Amino acid sequence: HIDPYMGILIRILQLLLSLSLLVFFHELGHFLWAKLFGIRVSKFYLFFDWKFALWKWKPKGSETEYGIGWLPLGGYCAIEGMVDEKEAETGVPSEPEEWEFRAKPKWQRLLVLAGGILNNVLMAILIYWGLSYHYGVDHIPMEGVGDALTYSSVGHRMGLQDGDRPYALDGKEIKYFDGTLVQEIANAETLTVVRKGSRVDLAVPVDLIPAMLETDSALFYIDLPSVADSVLTGSNAARAGVRAGDEVVALNGTPMKLSGLLPAVKELRGDTLMLTLRRGGEMLQLPVYADPEEGLGIMFSADPGKAFGKIHEEYGFFEALPKGVSRSWQLLTGYVDQLKYVATPQGAKSIGGLGTIGSLFPPVWNWLSFWTMTAFLSIILAVMNLIPIPGLDGGHIFFLLIEMITRRQIPYKYMYYIQLVGIGLLFLLMIYANVADVIRFLF
């Protein structure tokens, strides 16, 4: 049993630690490239120090002040000579000092601006490298999923039927059942499924993802078998003879899987239920009283790997590196591909803030889940910063690319005010996302 308030606290702590690491590593990318090219950095801060800082330190002989702010909404690296307010007012830039950002060659400025993005991608690679080496990688064979998928209205309109097993995309066999399957289906033209022993080809609609966003539904849901992960000692199920590993295949004579069993047991609490069990190669029928408070006393497994079987692969230290690179690249390209839906009305509805991000962490502390989610967020942060919005790294890079192509610098005055507008829009987006979280929570 997990206390709900403790679960919320653990999620908040994981979110704060993850965001702190992401922000620090991102700003460190800007910092290191600036230092490499001899550019002065006046401040390097984790979190914002508006009005005051929780901690600050300036080493003797250093031009950089290091610190921790009190507002945990990001962090910053103050690089000398990027955009100066006085120059923005007059429109006449002073002669740049040799240690200023604007005095450096364009290619050096580009690397400084892209340093945070590069570091976030590097961070994801390092995390996935470490996870692959330490934990190995589990794959669920697509064949093992069998007929366990049920489809939403979007899938039904596409021609899918409950129980269809995805087999191939554009003729290429699908080996594993993983988190990228829906995106891979959306990018394909033809999906081949196994239906009652035969293969059926279905055309993939070009608006598959928008249709899912419009209906706020997944393409499919996993209907797991009701396998007992554990049986509580002294419970009614334990006294009736139910064991861990038993699969409940029917309730009161009606075949059902986990999605149907749980609400049925809840509805029938207070009655004695007839469970049909599969134990190894034999079938058993056991009557079990469903206690009004505790139910059956069976904890069912929600792990698809346990239900469908999984292949575990171990990697040596150097063997795990390519795996870290491939996992990061797969996630990066997939997220970039999904960005085109964010600007749609349906995509805007799905935007979430800190509450949505925090809910992605489990309510118990698990280092594998924590580092996996941190790597995922690192890729998201890298992609989001690539968007050419003034105020983000992508906006600065966009201005610099224009300068490199036209060989003319955009006036500082215009750059300054464009960035103010961009920062204002980002704050509005942040407010919108977090208000949307509150509305979802309340309603």
C-alpha positions as CSV (number, residue, x, y, z in Angstrom):
1,H,0.0,0.0,0.0
2,I,1.3,3.4,-1.0
3,D,0.3,6.5,1.0
4,P,-1.1,8.9,-1.7
5,Y,0.5,12.0,0.0
6,M,3.9,10.3,0.2
7,G,3.5,9.3,-3.4
8,I,3.0,12.9,-4.4
9,L,6.0,14.1,-2.3
10,I,8.2,11.4,-3.9
11,R,7.1,12.6,-7.4
12,I,7.8,16.2,-6.5
13,L,11.3,15.3,-5.2
14,Q,12.1,13.3,-8.3
15,L,10.9,16.1,-10.5
16,L,13.0,18.7,-8.7
17,L,16.1,16.6,-8.8
18,S,15.6,15.7,-12.5
19,L,15.0,19.3,-13.6
20,S,18.0,20.5,-11.5
21,L,20.3,18.0,-13.3
22,L,18.8,18.9,-16.7
23,V,19.2,22.7,-16.2
24,F,22.7,22.4,-14.8
25,F,23.9,20.2,-17.6
26,H,22.2,22.5,-20.2
27,E,23.8,25.7,-18.9
28,L,27.1,23.9,-18.4
29,G,27.2,23.3,-22.2
30,H,27.0,27.1,-22.8
31,F,29.5,27.7,-20.1
32,L,32.2,25.3,-21.3
33,W,32.1,26.4,-24.9
34,A,32.2,30.1,-23.8
35,K,35.3,29.4,-21.6
36,L,36.9,27.4,-24.4
37,F,36.8,30.4,-26.7
38,G,37.9,32.9,-24.0
39,I,34.4,34.5,-23.5
40,R,33.7,35.9,-20.1
41,V,30.8,34.5,-18.1
42,S,29.7,36.8,-15.3
43,K,27.1,34.4,-13.7
44,F,26.4,30.7,-13.7
45,Y,23.2,29.9,-11.7
46,L,21.0,26.9,-11.0
47,F,17.5,28.4,-10.7
48,F,16.8,32.1,-10.9
49,D,18.1,34.6,-8.3
50,W,15.5,37.4,-8.8
51,K,16.1,39.8,-5.9
52,F,18.3,37.4,-4.0
53,A,20.1,34.0,-4.1
54,L,20.1,31.1,-1.7
55,W,23.8,30.6,-2.2
56,K,26.6,32.3,-4.2
57,W,30.3,32.1,-4.5
58,K,32.9,33.9,-6.6
59,P,36.4,32.3,-6.6
60,K,39.3,34.6,-6.1
61,G,40.6,35.8,-9.4
62,S,37.6,34.5,-11.3
63,E,35.1,36.7,-13.3
64,T,32.3,34.2,-12.8
65,E,29.9,34.1,-9.8
66,Y,28.4,30.7,-9.2
67,G,25.1,30.4,-7.3
68,I,21.8,28.8,-6.6
69,G,18.6,30.9,-6.9
70,W,15.4,30.5,-5.1
71,L,13.0,30.3,-8.1
72,P,13.2,26.7,-9.5
73,L,12.0,27.5,-13.0
74,G,15.3,27.0,-14.8
75,G,18.7,28.6,-14.6
76,Y,21.0,30.7,-16.6
77,C,24.6,31.4,-17.8
78,A,25.2,35.1,-18.2
79,I,27.6,35.4,-21.2
80,E,29.2,38.8,-21.7
81,G,28.4,40.6,-24.9
82,M,25.4,38.7,-26.2
83,V,22.8,41.5,-26.1
84,D,23.4,44.7,-24.1
85,E,20.4,46.8,-23.0
86,K,22.2,50.1,-23.5
87,E,23.1,49.2,-27.0
88,A,19.5,48.2,-27.6
89,E,18.4,51.7,-26.6
90,T,20.8,53.6,-28.7
91,G,21.1,51.1,-31.6
92,V,24.8,52.0,-31.9
93,P,26.9,49.2,-30.4
94,S,30.2,50.1,-28.7
95,E,33.4,48.5,-29.9
96,P,33.4,44.9,-28.6
97,E,36.1,43.8,-26.2
98,E,38.0,40.7,-27.2
99,W,36.5,38.7,-24.4
100,E,32.9,39.4,-25.4
101,F,30.6,37.0,-27.2
102,R,30.0,39.4,-30.1
103,A,33.7,39.8,-30.8
104,K,34.1,36.1,-31.6
105,P,33.9,34.4,-35.1
106,K,30.4,33.2,-36.1
107,W,31.2,29.5,-35.9
108,Q,32.4,30.0,-32.2
109,R,29.2,31.9,-31.4
110,L,27.1,29.1,-33.0
111,L,28.8,26.5,-30.8
112,V,28.3,28.5,-27.6
113,L,24.6,29.0,-28.5
114,A,24.1,25.3,-29.3
115,G,26.1,24.1,-26.3
116,G,23.1,23.6,-24.1
117,I,21.3,21.6,-26.7
118,L,24.3,19.4,-27.5
119,N,24.8,18.8,-23.7
120,N,21.2,17.7,-23.3
121,V,21.6,15.2,-26.1
122,L,24.9,14.1,-24.7
123,M,23.3,13.7,-21.2
124,A,20.6,11.4,-22.7
125,I,23.3,9.3,-24.4
126,L,25.3,9.0,-21.2
127,I,22.3,8.0,-19.2
128,Y,21.1,5.4,-21.7
129,W,24.6,4.1,-22.0
130,G,24.8,3.6,-18.2
131,L,21.3,2.1,-18.0
132,S,22.1,-0.4,-20.8
133,Y,25.4,-1.4,-19.2
134,H,24.0,-1.6,-15.6
135,Y,20.5,-3.0,-16.2
136,G,20.7,-4.4,-19.7
137,V,17.7,-4.0,-22.1
138,D,14.4,-5.9,-22.1
139,H,12.5,-6.5,-25.3
140,I,8.9,-7.9,-25.5
141,P,8.6,-10.0,-28.7
142,M,5.7,-8.8,-30.8
143,E,4.7,-12.4,-31.3
144,G,4.2,-12.9,-27.6
145,V,1.5,-10.1,-27.4
146,G,-0.9,-12.4,-29.2
147,D,-4.5,-11.0,-29.2
148,A,-4.1,-8.8,-26.1
149,L,-4.6,-5.5,-27.9
150,T,-7.9,-3.7,-27.9
151,Y,-8.3,-0.7,-30.2
152,S,-9.9,2.7,-29.7
153,S,-12.5,4.3,-32.1
154,V,-9.5,5.7,-34.0
155,G,-8.2,2.2,-34.6
156,H,-11.6,0.8,-35.5
157,R,-12.1,3.5,-38.1
158,M,-8.7,2.5,-39.6
159,G,-10.0,-1.1,-39.9
160,L,-8.4,-2.6,-36.9
161,Q,-10.3,-5.2,-34.9
162,D,-9.8,-6.1,-31.2
163,G,-7.3,-8.9,-31.0
164,D,-5.3,-7.9,-34.1
165,R,-1.6,-8.3,-33.7
166,P,0.6,-5.8,-35.6
167,Y,3.0,-7.9,-37.8
168,A,4.7,-5.6,-40.3
169,L,5.0,-2.0,-41.4
170,D,5.4,-1.4,-45.2
171,G,6.5,-5.1,-45.4
172,K,9.1,-4.9,-42.7
173,E,8.4,-7.3,-39.8
174,I,7.9,-5.7,-36.3
175,K,10.1,-7.6,-33.9
176,Y,9.4,-5.9,-30.6
177,F,6.5,-4.3,-28.8
178,D,7.8,-1.0,-27.4
179,G,7.0,2.6,-26.8
180,T,7.7,3.7,-30.4
181,L,5.2,1.4,-32.1
182,V,2.4,4.0,-32.5
183,Q,4.8,6.6,-34.0
184,E,6.2,4.0,-36.4
185,I,2.7,3.0,-37.4
186,A,1.8,6.7,-38.0
187,N,4.9,7.1,-40.2
188,A,4.1,4.0,-42.3
189,E,1.7,3.6,-45.3
190,T,0.6,0.0,-44.7
191,L,0.2,-1.9,-41.5
192,T,0.0,-5.7,-41.7
193,V,-1.8,-7.4,-38.8
194,V,-2.4,-11.0,-37.9
195,R,-6.1,-11.6,-37.5
196,K,-7.3,-15.1,-36.5
197,G,-4.3,-16.7,-38.1
198,S,-4.4,-14.7,-41.3
199,R,-2.5,-11.6,-42.4
200,V,-4.5,-8.5,-43.3
201,D,-3.1,-5.3,-44.9
202,L,-4.5,-2.0,-43.7
203,A,-3.9,1.5,-45.0
204,V,-2.6,3.9,-42.4
205,P,-4.5,7.2,-42.5
206,V,-2.3,10.3,-42.8
207,D,-4.2,11.9,-39.9
208,L,-3.8,9.1,-37.5
209,I,-2.0,11.2,-34.8
210,P,-4.3,14.2,-35.1
211,A,-7.3,11.8,-34.8
212,M,-5.9,10.4,-31.6
213,L,-5.3,13.9,-30.2
214,E,-8.9,14.9,-31.3
215,T,-10.5,12.0,-29.4
216,D,-7.9,12.1,-26.6
217,S,-7.4,8.4,-26.9
218,A,-4.6,6.0,-27.6
219,L,-4.5,3.8,-30.7
220,F,-4.7,0.7,-28.6
221,Y,-4.8,-0.6,-25.1
222,I,-3.1,-3.6,-23.6
223,D,-5.6,-6.1,-22.2
224,L,-3.3,-8.0,-19.8
225,P,-4.1,-11.5,-18.5
226,S,-5.0,-11.6,-14.8
227,V,-1.8,-13.2,-13.5
228,A,-1.4,-13.1,-9.7
229,D,1.9,-11.4,-8.9
230,S,1.4,-12.1,-5.2
231,V,-1.3,-13.3,-2.7
232,L,-1.6,-11.5,0.6
233,T,-0.8,-13.8,3.6
234,G,-4.0,-14.6,5.5
235,S,-6.3,-13.3,2.7
236,N,-9.4,-15.1,1.5
237,A,-7.6,-16.0,-1.7
238,A,-4.6,-17.5,0.2
239,R,-7.0,-19.5,2.4
240,A,-8.8,-20.7,-0.8
241,G,-5.5,-22.0,-2.3
242,V,-4.7,-19.2,-4.8
243,R,-0.9,-19.0,-5.5
244,A,1.4,-16.4,-7.0
245,G,1.6,-17.2,-10.8
246,D,-1.9,-18.4,-11.1
247,E,-3.9,-16.8,-14.0
248,V,-7.5,-16.0,-13.5
249,V,-9.1,-16.8,-16.8
250,A,-12.8,-16.6,-15.8
251,L,-15.0,-15.1,-13.1
252,N,-18.3,-16.9,-12.3
253,G,-17.9,-18.7,-15.6
254,T,-17.4,-15.6,-17.7
255,P,-14.0,-15.4,-19.5
256,M,-12.2,-12.1,-18.8
257,K,-8.9,-10.4,-18.6
258,L,-7.5,-7.9,-16.1
259,S,-9.3,-4.9,-17.5
260,G,-12.7,-6.6,-16.9
261,L,-11.8,-8.6,-13.8
262,L,-10.8,-5.7,-11.5
263,P,-14.1,-3.7,-11.9
264,A,-16.1,-6.9,-11.7
265,V,-14.5,-7.9,-8.4
266,K,-15.1,-4.4,-7.1
267,E,-18.8,-4.6,-8.1
268,L,-19.2,-8.0,-6.5
269,R,-17.5,-7.4,-3.1
270,G,-19.4,-9.1,-0.3
271,D,-20.1,-12.2,-2.5
272,T,-18.3,-15.5,-2.9
273,L,-16.8,-15.6,-6.4
274,M,-15.9,-18.7,-8.5
275,L,-12.5,-18.2,-10.0
276,T,-11.3,-20.3,-12.9
277,L,-7.5,-20.5,-12.7
278,R,-4.8,-21.7,-15.0
279,R,-1.9,-23.2,-13.1
280,G,0.8,-24.5,-15.3
281,G,-1.0,-27.0,-17.6
282,E,-4.1,-27.6,-15.5
283,M,-7.3,-25.7,-14.9
284,L,-8.8,-25.2,-11.4
285,Q,-12.0,-23.7,-10.0
286,L,-11.8,-22.2,-6.5
287,P,-14.5,-20.3,-4.6
288,V,-13.1,-17.1,-3.0
289,Y,-15.0,-14.6,-0.8
290,A,-14.5,-11.0,-1.9
291,D,-14.2,-9.0,1.3
292,P,-16.1,-5.7,1.2
293,E,-12.9,-3.8,2.3
294,E,-9.9,-5.9,1.1
295,G,-11.4,-7.7,-2.0
296,L,-9.8,-11.0,-2.9
297,G,-6.3,-10.2,-1.5
298,I,-4.6,-10.8,-4.9
299,M,-2.1,-8.4,-6.3
300,F,-2.1,-8.7,-10.1
301,S,0.9,-8.0,-12.3
302,A,0.6,-5.0,-14.6
303,D,4.0,-5.7,-16.3
304,P,3.6,-6.6,-20.0
305,G,7.0,-8.2,-19.8
306,K,5.8,-10.7,-17.2
307,A,2.6,-11.4,-19.1
308,F,4.0,-11.8,-22.6
309,G,7.5,-12.9,-21.9
310,K,10.6,-10.8,-22.6
311,I,14.1,-11.1,-24.0
312,H,16.8,-9.7,-21.8
313,E,20.1,-8.6,-23.3
314,E,23.3,-7.8,-21.4
315,Y,26.0,-5.4,-22.7
316,G,29.6,-4.8,-21.8
317,F,30.8,-1.3,-21.0
318,F,31.8,-0.4,-24.5
319,E,29.1,-2.5,-26.1
320,A,26.4,-0.4,-24.3
321,L,27.6,2.9,-25.9
322,P,26.0,2.2,-29.3
323,K,22.9,1.2,-27.6
324,G,22.8,4.5,-25.7
325,V,23.3,6.4,-29.0
326,S,20.6,4.5,-30.8
327,R,18.1,4.9,-28.0
328,S,18.7,8.6,-27.8
329,W,18.5,9.0,-31.6
330,Q,15.3,7.1,-31.8
331,L,13.7,9.2,-29.1
332,L,15.1,12.5,-30.6
333,T,13.8,11.8,-34.2
334,G,10.5,10.6,-32.8
335,Y,9.9,13.7,-30.7
336,V,11.0,16.0,-33.6
337,D,8.4,14.2,-35.8
338,Q,5.7,14.8,-33.2
339,L,6.4,18.5,-32.9
340,K,4.3,19.3,-36.0
341,Y,1.2,18.3,-34.1
342,V,1.8,20.7,-31.2
343,A,0.7,23.8,-33.2
344,T,-2.6,22.2,-34.0
345,P,-5.7,22.8,-31.8
346,Q,-5.7,19.2,-30.8
347,G,-2.1,19.3,-29.9
348,A,-2.5,22.5,-27.9
349,K,-5.0,20.6,-25.7
350,S,-2.4,18.0,-24.8
351,I,0.2,20.5,-23.6
352,G,1.0,20.0,-19.9
353,G,3.1,21.8,-17.3
354,L,5.0,20.7,-14.2
355,G,2.1,18.6,-13.0
356,T,2.0,16.6,-16.1
357,I,5.8,16.1,-16.1
358,G,5.7,15.1,-12.4
359,S,3.0,12.6,-13.0
360,L,5.3,10.7,-15.3
361,F,7.5,9.7,-12.4
362,P,6.4,6.7,-10.3
363,P,5.0,7.3,-6.7
364,V,7.9,5.2,-5.3
365,W,11.6,6.0,-5.7
366,N,13.0,3.8,-8.4
367,W,16.4,4.7,-9.9
368,L,15.8,2.9,-13.2
369,S,12.5,4.8,-13.7
370,F,14.1,8.1,-12.5
371,W,17.1,7.9,-14.9
372,T,15.0,6.7,-17.8
373,M,12.6,9.6,-17.3
374,T,15.5,12.1,-16.9
375,A,17.0,10.9,-20.2
376,F,13.6,11.3,-21.9
377,L,13.2,14.9,-20.5
378,S,16.7,15.7,-21.6
379,I,15.8,14.9,-25.2
380,I,12.6,16.9,-24.9
381,L,14.6,19.9,-23.5
382,A,17.1,19.7,-26.4
383,V,14.3,19.6,-29.0
384,M,12.3,22.4,-27.4
385,N,15.4,24.6,-27.4
386,L,15.9,24.0,-31.1
387,I,12.6,25.8,-31.9
388,P,13.4,29.2,-33.3
389,I,11.4,31.2,-30.7
390,P,13.1,34.4,-29.5
391,G,14.3,33.9,-26.0
392,L,15.2,30.2,-26.5
393,D,18.5,28.9,-27.8
394,G,16.8,28.2,-31.1
395,G,15.9,31.9,-31.5
396,H,19.5,33.0,-30.9
397,I,20.7,30.4,-33.4
398,F,18.1,31.5,-35.9
399,F,19.3,35.1,-35.7
400,L,23.0,34.0,-36.1
401,L,22.2,31.8,-39.1
402,I,20.5,34.8,-40.8
403,E,23.7,36.8,-40.1
404,M,25.9,34.0,-41.5
405,I,23.8,33.8,-44.7
406,T,23.2,37.5,-45.4
407,R,26.5,38.6,-43.9
408,R,24.6,41.4,-42.2
409,Q,23.9,41.6,-38.5
410,I,20.4,42.2,-37.3
411,P,20.4,45.5,-35.3
412,Y,20.8,45.0,-31.6
413,K,17.8,47.2,-30.9
414,Y,15.5,44.9,-32.9
415,M,17.0,41.7,-31.5
416,Y,16.5,43.0,-27.9
417,Y,12.8,43.8,-28.3
418,I,12.1,40.6,-30.3
419,Q,13.6,38.6,-27.5
420,L,11.4,40.5,-25.0
421,V,8.3,39.5,-27.0
422,G,9.6,35.9,-27.2
423,I,10.2,35.6,-23.5
424,G,6.7,37.1,-22.9
425,L,5.2,34.4,-25.1
426,L,7.1,31.7,-23.3
427,F,5.8,32.8,-20.0
428,L,2.2,32.9,-21.3
429,L,2.8,29.3,-22.6
430,M,4.1,28.3,-19.2
431,I,1.1,29.8,-17.5
432,Y,-1.3,28.1,-20.0
433,A,0.3,24.7,-19.5
434,N,0.2,24.8,-15.7
435,V,-3.3,26.2,-15.6
436,A,-4.3,23.3,-17.9
437,D,-2.8,20.9,-15.4
438,V,-4.9,22.4,-12.6
439,I,-8.1,22.1,-14.7
440,R,-7.3,18.5,-15.5
441,F,-6.8,17.7,-11.8
442,L,-10.0,19.4,-10.7
443,F,-12.3,18.3,-13.4
